[in-house]
Amino acid sequence: MTHTDLDVVTGAFGFSGRYIARELLARGRKVRTITGRPEHESPFGEPVEVRPSDFDAPDRLAEHLAGADTLYNTYWIRFPHRGRTFEGAVADTAALLAAAKAAGVRRIVHVSITNPSEDSPLPYFRLKAEAEQLVRASGPSHAIIRPTVIFGPEDILINNIAWMVRRFPAFPVPWGEAPLQPVFVEDLARLAVEAGGGAEDVVWDAVGPERFGFFDLVATIAEALGRRVLRVPVPPTLMWLGSLAMGALVRDVVLTRDEVAGLTAGLLVSAEAPRCSTLLSRWLCDNAATVGAAYHSEVRRHY
C-alpha cells in the first residue's frame, strides 16, 4: 500500500490527540483531525484540517479519511453521561474503522488502556477490549497502544489530585496498594507516532518508569508542591462516595466507581518493561507552580 504524507488524528483538540498531532507536525507530516467539536478554536491554526465526527454518515466519514496514510484513534469516553455510553463509543469506533478501510487507510494506531478484558466486570475495561477486537478485525495493519493514567499540562486526574492537595489538609486513599504507573503525554505521543510508521501488528503498553501505590502518589504530589497532607486510608467504596461529594462541589465527575475498582484491582500497571522514560516525580517538581493551580473539569471539557 502506498504511503502518503497525510495522517488523521481523532480528537486533536483534546489531550492525547493534541500531542500526537503536535508530534506528527514536528516530523513534517500533514494532519487532519476528526472531532466532535469542529467549532472550537484550533490550538494549531492552519496546519491542521478540521472535519466533524460524522459517525452516522459512512460516506462522509470515509471522505474525511480519504488520502490518509495512518489513522490515530484516541476517541473514547471516560464515563457514560448525557446519553453517551460505552456501547455507543464501540459502535462509533466500528463506523470509524469501516470508513478507514473504505478510504484505503494503510495503518491504524488505536489508543486503548492497560489490561482490557472481554471478561472484565468493569464496563470501561470490557468495552475497551471489544474496541480492540474491532481494530484487529478491521483490515489495515494496526498498532494498539495501551496507556495507564496520562499526565501532562492539561491532564485531569493528576492535576485534580494536586488541586485538592493544595486546598485540603487530608486526602482519602483506598485500602491496599492501589498501584498505578503514570505515563507522560509527550512520551505517549512519540510512542504512538513511532508505531504509526511501522507495518507489523503490535500491542504495546505505554507506561512510565515509576510505579506508585496511591498512598505514595499523593505523598509525591504533596512533596513537589511543598504541602503536608494527611492521607487517610478508607474502603474503596468510601473513597468513591467521597468523590461524589467533591463532584457536587465542583460540578464534575471526579472519579467513577469503576475507576476506583480498576485502580484497586491493579489494572493501571503493566507487566512489560516501560517504553516511556519521563519521571512523574521530576515532572511534578519542574511544574510545581502550575500543576493543580486550577481545577480541570471532565464534564466541561468533553460533555
C-alpha positions in Angstrom: 0.0 0.0 0.0 1.3 3.4 -0.9 2.4 5.8 1.8 1.1 9.4 1.8 2.2 12.4 3.8 -1.2 12.9 5.5 -2.4 11.4 8.8 -5.7 11.7 10.6 -6.0 12.1 14.3 -9.3 11.8 16.1 -9.7 14.3 18.9 -6.7 16.6 18.1 -8.3 19.3 20.2 -8.3 17.0 23.2 -5.5 15.8 25.4 -3.6 12.8 24.0 -4.8 13.6 20.4 -3.3 17.1 20.6 0.1 15.8 21.5 0.0 13.1 18.8 -0.9 15.8 16.3 2.0 18.0 17.5 4.4 15.2 17.2 3.3 14.5 13.6 3.5 18.1 12.7 7.0 18.3 14.2 8.0 15.4 11.9 6.8 17.2 8.8 3.5 15.3 8.4 0.3 16.9 7.3 -2.5 16.4 9.9 -6.3 16.3 9.6 -8.5 15.8 12.7 -11.9 14.3 13.1 -13.5 15.9 16.1 -16.8 16.2 17.8 -16.0 19.9 18.4 -15.3 21.3 14.9 -16.4 24.7 16.0 -13.8 25.0 18.7 -10.7 27.2 18.1 -7.8 25.1 16.9 -4.7 25.2 19.0 -2.7 24.6 15.8 -4.1 27.2 13.4 -4.0 26.5 9.7 -1.7 23.4 9.6 -4.5 21.1 10.8 -7.6 20.4 8.7 -10.8 20.0 10.7 -13.6 17.6 9.9 -16.7 16.7 12.0 -17.1 13.2 13.5 -19.8 12.0 11.2 -20.1 8.6 12.7 -23.7 8.2 11.5 -22.8 9.1 7.9 -20.4 6.4 6.5 -19.8 8.1 3.1 -18.9 11.4 4.7 -16.7 9.7 7.3 -14.8 7.9 4.5 -14.3 11.3 2.8 -12.8 12.7 6.0 -10.3 9.8 5.9 -9.5 10.0 2.1 -5.8 10.2 1.3 -4.7 9.4 4.8 -1.7 7.1 5.5 -2.4 6.4 9.2 -5.4 6.9 11.4 -4.5 7.7 15.1 -7.6 7.0 17.1 -7.9 8.5 20.5 -11.7 8.5 20.5 -13.5 7.2 23.6 -15.5 8.4 26.6 -14.4 8.3 30.2 -17.8 7.5 31.6 -21.5 7.4 30.4 -23.1 10.9 30.6 -25.8 12.8 28.9 -26.9 10.0 26.7 -23.4 8.9 25.7 -22.5 5.3 26.5 -19.6 2.9 26.2 -21.6 0.8 23.8 -22.2 3.9 21.7 -18.4 4.6 21.7 -17.8 1.0 20.5 -20.4 1.5 17.7 -18.7 4.8 16.7 -15.3 3.1 16.7 -16.7 0.4 14.3 -18.0 3.1 12.0 -14.7 4.8 12.0 -12.7 1.7 11.3 -15.1 0.7 8.4 -14.6 4.2 6.9 -10.9 3.9 7.3 -10.9 0.6 5.3 -13.2 2.1 2.7 -10.9 5.1 2.3 -7.8 2.9 1.9 -6.0 4.0 5.1 -2.8 2.0 5.4 -2.5 1.7 9.2 -4.5 2.2 12.4 -2.9 3.3 15.7 -5.5 2.8 18.4 -5.1 4.2 21.9 -6.7 1.8 24.4 -6.0 1.1 28.1 -3.8 -1.3 30.1 -5.3 -4.7 31.0 -8.5 -4.6 29.0 -10.5 -7.9 29.1 -13.7 -9.0 27.5 -14.4 -10.9 30.7 -13.9 -7.8 32.9 -16.8 -6.9 35.3 -15.9 -3.2 34.7 -17.6 -1.8 31.6 -14.7 0.6 30.8 -12.2 -2.2 30.5 -14.6 -4.7 28.9 -15.7 -2.4 26.2 -12.2 -1.2 25.6 -11.4 -4.9 24.9 -14.3 -5.1 22.4 -13.0 -2.0 20.6 -9.5 -3.6 20.3 -11.1 -6.7 18.7 -12.7 -4.4 16.1 -9.3 -2.9 15.4 -7.8 -6.3 14.9 -10.6 -7.3 12.5 -10.7 -4.0 10.6 -8.3 -4.9 7.7 -5.4 -2.4 7.8 -2.3 -3.2 9.8 -2.6 -1.9 13.3 -0.8 -0.9 16.5 -2.7 -0.9 19.8 -1.2 1.4 22.4 -2.3 0.8 26.0 -1.5 3.7 28.4 -2.4 3.9 32.0 -3.0 7.3 33.7 -1.7 10.0 31.4 -0.1 13.1 32.9 0.9 16.4 31.4 -0.1 20.1 31.4 -3.7 19.6 30.5 -4.3 16.2 32.3 -7.3 15.8 34.6 -6.5 13.1 37.3 -3.0 14.1 38.5 -3.9 17.8 38.2 -7.0 17.5 40.2 -5.3 15.4 42.9 -2.8 18.3 43.1 -5.7 20.8 43.2 -7.2 19.1 46.2 -3.8 18.7 47.9 -3.3 22.4 47.7 -6.7 23.1 49.3 -7.4 20.4 51.9 -5.5 19.1 54.9 -6.5 15.5 54.4 -6.9 13.2 51.4 -8.7 9.8 51.3 -6.8 6.9 49.8 -8.1 3.4 49.3 -7.0 0.5 51.4 -4.3 -1.7 49.9 -1.6 -0.8 47.4 -3.9 0.6 44.6 -0.9 0.8 42.2 -0.6 2.9 39.1 2.2 3.6 36.6 1.6 7.0 35.0 2.8 7.9 31.5 3.8 11.4 30.2 1.6 12.5 27.4 4.6 13.5 25.2 6.1 10.1 25.6 2.8 8.5 24.7 2.6 10.7 21.6 6.1 9.7 20.5 5.4 6.0 21.0 2.1 6.3 19.0 3.8 8.0 16.1 6.7 5.5 16.2 4.1 2.7 16.0 2.4 4.6 13.1 5.5 4.3 11.0 5.6 0.6 11.2 3.8 -2.2 9.3 3.6 -5.1 11.8 0.6 -5.7 14.0 1.7 -4.8 17.6 0.2 -4.3 21.0 2.3 -2.1 23.3 1.7 -1.0 26.8 2.6 2.7 27.3 3.7 3.2 30.9 6.3 5.3 32.6 9.3 4.1 34.7 7.7 4.9 38.1 5.2 2.7 39.9 3.3 4.2 42.8 0.8 3.0 45.3 -1.9 5.6 45.5 -0.8 6.4 49.1 2.7 7.2 47.9 1.4 9.0 44.8 -0.5 11.6 47.0 2.7 12.0 49.1 4.8 12.5 46.0 2.4 15.2 44.7 2.3 16.9 48.1 6.1 16.9 48.4 6.5 18.5 45.0 4.0 21.2 45.9 5.7 21.8 49.3 2.5 20.8 51.1 1.7 18.5 54.0 -1.4 16.4 53.7 -2.8 13.7 56.0 -3.5 10.6 53.9 -6.5 8.7 55.3 -6.9 5.0 54.3 -10.5 4.2 53.6 -12.5 1.4 52.0 -12.7 1.9 48.2 -16.4 2.4 48.3 -16.0 5.2 50.8 -13.4 6.8 48.6 -15.9 6.7 45.7 -18.6 8.2 47.9 -16.2 11.0 48.9 -15.6 11.7 45.2 -19.3 12.1 44.7 -19.4 14.8 47.4 -16.4 16.5 45.8 -18.1 16.2 42.4 -21.1 18.0 43.8 -18.8 20.8 45.0 -17.1 21.3 41.6 -20.0 20.2 39.4 -18.0 17.4 37.8 -17.5 13.6 37.9 -14.3 13.4 39.9 -14.0 9.5 40.0 -16.3 6.8 38.9 -16.9 3.6 40.9 -15.3 1.6 38.1 -12.2 3.8 38.1 -11.8 3.1 41.8 -12.3 -0.6 41.2 -9.8 -0.7 38.4 -7.2 1.1 40.5 -7.6 -1.2 43.5 -7.6 -4.3 41.2 -4.1 -3.3 39.8 -5.3 -2.6 36.2 -3.3 0.6 35.9 0.1 -1.0 35.8 2.0 -3.1 33.3 3.9 -6.3 33.4 6.0 -5.1 30.5 9.3 -3.1 30.7 8.4 0.6 30.4 8.6 2.0 27.0 8.4 5.6 28.2 11.1 7.4 30.3 9.7 10.6 31.8 9.5 10.5 35.6 6.3 11.9 37.1 8.2 12.8 40.3 10.6 15.0 38.3 7.9 16.5 36.1 5.9 17.5 39.2 8.8 19.3 40.7 9.5 21.1 37.4 5.8 22.1 37.1 5.0 22.7 40.8 4.0 26.3 40.1 1.2 25.3 37.8 0.1 21.7 38.4 -3.2 21.8 40.4 -3.4 25.6 40.3 -6.8 25.3 38.6 -9.4 22.6 38.6 -9.8 20.7 35.3 -13.4 19.6 34.7 -14.0 16.4 32.7 -17.7 17.3 32.1 -16.9 20.8 30.8 -14.1 19.6 28.6 -15.9 16.6 27.0 -19.6 16.7 27.7 
